[in-house]
Amino acid sequence: MPPVRIKDHWRELRIFESRALFAGAAMALLALALGGRLYLLQVVRHDYYSELSQANRVRTDPIPAARGLIMDRYGEVIASNQPTFQLELIPDEVPDLKRSLHRLVKLGLLPGDDIPELIRTIKSRRTFDNVPIRLHLSDEEVARFAVRRFEFPGVDIAPQEARWYPEGPLAVDAMGYVGTISEKDLAHIDRAAYAGTAVIGKTGVESAFEKKLHGTNGFQQTLVDAQGRPVPKPGVFAKDLEMKAPRPGDDVILSLDLKIQRVAEAALAGKEGAVVALDPNSGDIIALVSSPGFDPNLFARGITVKGYASLEGDPNRPLYDRALRGEYSSGSTIKPGLALGALTDGVIDPDKPVFCPGFYHLPGGRHIWHDANHEHHGEVDLDHAIARSCDVYFYGVAHEMGIDRISAWLPLLGFGRPTGIDIGGEKPGLVPSRAWKEAHFANPANKVWFPGETVNLGIGQGYFLVTPLQLAHYASILASRGHVWRPRMVTGLRNPETGRIEWLPPVYEGDLSNISADSWQRVVHGMIGATTYPNGTAYAQMRGSVYTIAGKTGTDQVVNESVTGNLGEDNGFSKIKEQYRDNAWFIAFAPAEAPRIAVAVIVEHAGFGSMGAAPVARKVMDAYLLGPDGKVLLPAAPRGPYSEPSDIRPKVVPSLPALPPPTPPASQQVADRGRSQPASARHAR
């Protein structure tokens, strides 16, 4: 039997050698990969990882830019900044957020009601950002936290510049206010640009010009220890720490005249209403008031949930901007505009007398529309119809024009659409039409436009809605005889570093064409009659003026006469509950021959425009046009160091003839043929 070979040494040697060769190749490849990786980390990406390692010991803190100032046309400051301390935290460095916040509540540094909203805001921010959680700490609160500082890792006190409104509520609806950056704000801002910033513009100029006012933040690198605390003495590392100074926001110059603003606000004190005054030669807002107002410092300091609920629940609605957002029936203030449209379309003869028996009915109709207080004007032409605010005359004008002409004409005067003012937030009002009614009513029977609704529109009642800003804009169009300027609040931007002012040009939107000079003169003549003719609706309030005023009163009915009629035996104004009283309107421009100011005033629940609103407008115009000696200031009088240089001058219009005496009525007494009328059909004096 041949011998069996149990072990093959040569084969084992070959296997070992091949395995060793494979292992060696694998080790060489791994060594090569390791070497390549080390080269990548140490050489190719050295700068990147060096920066990351630096970040582990160096913290970059944002330096918020100082917010730009807001000034009136003379340079008087309305919004500025003041140094303060705020409480802030870095979410990454707070071990237990809810526990830390509730402990701060126990220390009296945070209101308990604000915790849920505060947590949502903190979680919506980047975890490594400084998040302000309390603005404007008092000295006592700073001291209270300082002694317990060690108990709150990640929470600290930081010095900041906070928004400050030295005049309090003055011009708040024009200027607006800043408030704490909310979760909603974070959705549409550059978070990096707002790192370390506590507030943002919420309304008015503060919001509309936020980008200009905010400025550009800087940063400061700080050496920190393992716990993220700043190292008091960085030593040799100090030279490697970078710092970039912030660029402050631009200062904003408004067209407002704070002197006139104060007069307007004082005239409305204790009342609910609005005043808008503007320059008809440029669209510059001179005064903008919504009353009552509120102190914007409440929001700049960080208003509490309870404090905001108190303002929001106030029955006088101080947060409601009546000047831009209040929508009311125009009352008789629309009559000059309708007259202008009727003259342009050749619908009426301004010299043809129309008999006013105190009531009106459509041809073939049985419904009766009454004049205000069932007043009988007798025979009136256009001049006297405007001056004495004859409802019957304008019932007829509206009927002759028809809803299609009216709905096409009124937008040309600025109604039914926003004026385009540069601070935004305004409501468009409403110009009704056949198409509008058909689209907005569900019941087929209500989709039809009825002739009686056109009659109501003749005195500014029914569906027609306007804002005080729109009426002031409309008054300025009448004042300038058809020149349309877009209302604006901001006239210039000042660079705080160089002092250079960039003046913003006014926006001219064109002329109302195809209107004859005679038509303009007849309408303005009637408005002058309202303030100078002894039977004019505003004669008593404008009597004695040293300049000529063109004006028009109006009354916006709040409720149906069937309601007010049950409140008093004689339906006297004093016997009507205040919430049921009519709103008072007055529009005007002056001097009528070369207008420099146009005004619209509404006083809610004040009754007739002549008694409730006209005195307010008179105070505003006197303050703007008269000097300390009671004489009219010249148009070229200096306006102040921050006024825009401009070649715009008031347009001089032809002098107007004296108003002729009224024609006596053909009948001294006309029987009252009915007292019932719809809510929208009552007068608008």
Secondary structure, 3 states (H helix, E strand, C coil): CCCCCCCCHHHHHHHHHHHHHHHHHHHHHHHHHHHHHHHHHHHHCHHHHHHHHHHCCEEEEEECCCCCCEECCCCCEEEEEEEEEEEEECHHHCCCHHHHHHHHHHCCCCCHHHHHHHHHHHHHCCCCCCEEEECCCCHHHHHHHHCCHHHCCCEEEEEEEEEECCCCCCCHHHHCCEEECCHHHHCCCCCCCCCCCCEEECCHHHHHCHHHHHCECEEEEEEECCCCCECCCCHHHHHHCCEECCECCCEEEECCCHHHHHHHHHHCCCCCEEEEEECCCCCEEEEEEEECCCCCHHHHCCCCHHHHHHHHCCCCCCCCCHHHHCCECCHHHHHHHHHHHHHHCCCCCCCCCEEECCEECCCCCCCCEECHHHCCCEEECHHHHHHCCCHHHHHHHHHHHHHHHHHHHHHHHCCCCCCCCCCCCCCCCECCCHHHHHHHCCCHHHCCCCHHHHHHHCCCCCCCEECHHHHHHHHHHHHCCCEEECCECEEEEECCCCCCEEECCCCEEEECCCCCHHHHHHHHHHHHHHHHCCCCCCHHHHCCCCCCCEEEEEEECCCCHHHHCCCCCCCCHHHCCHHHCCEEEEEEEECCCCCCEEEEEEECCCCCHHHHCHHHHHHHHHHHHECCCCCECCCCCCCCCCCCCCCCCCCCCCCCCCCCCCCCCCCCCCCCCCCCCCHHHCCCC
